[in-house]
Amino acid sequence: MNVRSILRAAESASVVDRPAGVVAGVVRRVLGRSWLDKVLRGSWLGHPVHPLLVAVPIGAWLSAALFDYAGERRPARQLVALGLAATPPTVLVGLADFGELNAEQRRVGLLHASANLVSTGFFLNSYLCRLRRRHTAGVVWSSFGLLALGVGGALGGHLSYAQGAGVHRWTVQEAP
């Protein structure tokens, strides 16, 4: 089984339909078609905001790994913290997009979010270890975090590029 077939299999993971439907329903009820929904989903920009924001935690955590490799503990710890700080707004705009997905996209989206939640948990553990001067344990947790982040990123890429989530959303201009 190759990576592409694994990603395609995520589209068929009907076991997540119920929780994915609940999340999408809550998002639609909370945001509706409000100005906040349009801001979070990126109508002012002409495309979703989530792909832009994901660069911050991903970049911070990958950079932290480079500083770890170079033996620079303080900047590595600071970058892990930056990635954690950037995660809530990234999740928020991702959730706003989630409410607009079809059933197959929601399946992949929920798996994407789950992998990234696991990754964030690993990075939080890494940061706490680093605060306690357990640097080696922090590096190990960051390594697990990067692995889970890669899985989440692959699923997010599949959602965007193979499934077209958010593509051509604003071909007709929406008012902000």
C-alpha positions, 0 to 999 in steps of 0.5 A, spaced: 500 500 500 502 506 498 501 513 501 496 515 496 492 509 497 492 511 504 490 518 503 485 516 499 482 511 504 481 516 509 476 519 504 472 512 506 473 512 513 466 513 515 467 511 522 468 518 523 462 521 520 458 522 526 463 526 530 465 530 524 458 531 522 457 534 530 463 538 529 461 541 522 454 542 525 456 546 531 461 550 527 455 552 522 450 554 528 456 558 532 458 562 525 452 562 521 453 566 515 456 572 520 461 577 518 466 573 523 465 567 519 467 571 512 473 573 516 475 567 519 474 563 512 478 568 508 473 572 504 476 578 505 483 575 502 479 571 496 482 564 499 482 560 505 486 563 511 488 556 514 493 555 509 497 561 511 497 560 518 499 553 518 506 556 516 507 559 523 507 552 527 510 548 522 516 553 521 517 554 528 517 547 530 521 545 524 526 551 526 526 548 533 529 541 530 534 545 526 536 549 533 536 542 537 541 539 532 545 545 532 545 544 540 542 551 541 537 549 547 534 556 548 532 558 541 529 551 540 525 552 546 522 559 544 520 556 537 517 550 540 513 556 544 512 560 538 509 554 534 504 552 540 502 560 541 500 560 533 496 553 534 489 556 537 488 561 531 490 556 526 485 551 529 480 557 529 480 558 522 481 551 520 474 550 524 471 555 520 473 552 514 471 545 516 463 547 517 463 548 509 466 541 507 462 535 504 462 528 507 468 525 504 472 532 506 470 532 513 472 525 514 479 527 511 479 534 515 477 530 522 483 525 521 487 531 519 485 535 525 486 529 530 493 528 527 495 535 528 492 535 535 496 529 537 502 533 534 500 539 538 500 535 545 507 532 543 510 539 542 506 541 549 510 535 552 516 537 549 516 545 551 514 542 558 520 538 558 524 543 556 522 548 562 524 543 567 531 542 563 530 535 561 532 537 554 533 530 551 526 528 553 524 535 550 527 533 543 524 526 543 517 529 544 519 534 538 521 528 534 514 525 535 511 531 534 514 532 527 512 525 525 505 526 527 505 533 524 507 530 517 501 525 518 497 531 519 500 535 513 499 530 508 492 529 510 491 537 510 495 537 503 490 531 500 484 535 503 486 541 499 489 539 493 486 532 491 479 533 494 479 541 493 477 543 499 476 551 499 478 551 491 474 556 487 470 558 493 470 565 492 469 565 484 463 570 485 465 576 489 462 576 496 462 582 500 466 582 507 
